[in-house]
């Protein structure tokens, strides 16, 4: 996955400048699921200040899920589900790789319901390409296509690519405090 990331800031005279222009440093292409990848584009702590630090915040981020008040930008390419249903797919290897590269998010996945998870975030999910299904509780699901947007309010869900082509989704996550499990 190649995502070009431009970061702006200010020079010593206070002028707007490009601080960086290049690929996202924290990009993962999964070995156990060819074609599945993510790029952690940016992260902010709760109550970020300006000017932002000159170092890459994704390198210091302890995980992908932002703390309450923090933010994160993640772009994910989902392979078609049919590729995960082949005899060659090794679910144990995929689970181990998830735990190695994104342990905080991997821990939210439900072992008895593959793909289902809940995070303490408000997510703005924008389908960039392809189509993907959003599954909720009790079998509720809806098909999303390019430019469709979901506001995911910390509910239990899964993303399913029932097509025969990859789907890419941008997630802007805002860390939230959960007051109840409801």
HUGIBEL-V43294 format. One record per helix or strand. SS is the DSSP state (alpha for helix, beta for strand). FROM is the first residue (numbers start at 1). LEN is the number of residues. If there is no record, write none. Layout:
ss:SS from:FROM len:LEN
ss:SS from:FROM len:LEN
This chain:
ss:beta from:4 len:7
ss:beta from:16 len:8
ss:beta from:26 len:4
ss:beta from:37 len:8
ss:alpha from:57 len:4
ss:beta from:71 len:8
ss:alpha from:81 len:4
ss:alpha from:91 len:11
ss:alpha from:103 len:4
ss:beta from:109 len:1
ss:beta from:117 len:1
ss:beta from:121 len:9
ss:beta from:131 len:5
ss:alpha from:137 len:3
ss:beta from:141 len:5
ss:beta from:149 len:5
ss:beta from:157 len:4
ss:beta from:167 len:9
